Amino acid sequence: MIREIRLWLRLRPILTQLQELTKMKFSVNVVIQMLALVAQGINATQDVLPPRGRFWAMVALSAVQGVTAVLAHFVNPDGTPAETSYIRK
């Protein structure tokens, strides 16, 4: 138990920084999604990578788009958390 507490105390500043990174504005979401969409189109139509490389590029770009969508799901367009409207003042 003490080891877990020490680990938590060491990781707490890193987790706080990650929480700040998850505050994504709508414009950042749109830029990331559009760049990944263009990269997906280039990957599908151009022979820039070998077939196996194209597959892994597709997987990586899909993962980036998925993570971006999940992070944007919990944030209002102005960057505030989605729970903001439900918090009593």
Sequence and secondary structure as in RCSB ss.txt:
>XXXX:A:sequence
MIREIRLWLRLRPILTQLQELTKMKFSVNVVIQMLALVAQGINATQDVLPPRGRFWAMVALSAVQGVTAVLAHFV
NPDGTPAETSYIRK
>XXXX:A:secstr
 HHHHHHHHHHHHHHHHHHHHT   HHHHHHHHHHHHHHHHHHHHS SS HHHHHHHHHHHHHHHHHHHHHHHTB
 TTSSBGGGGGS  
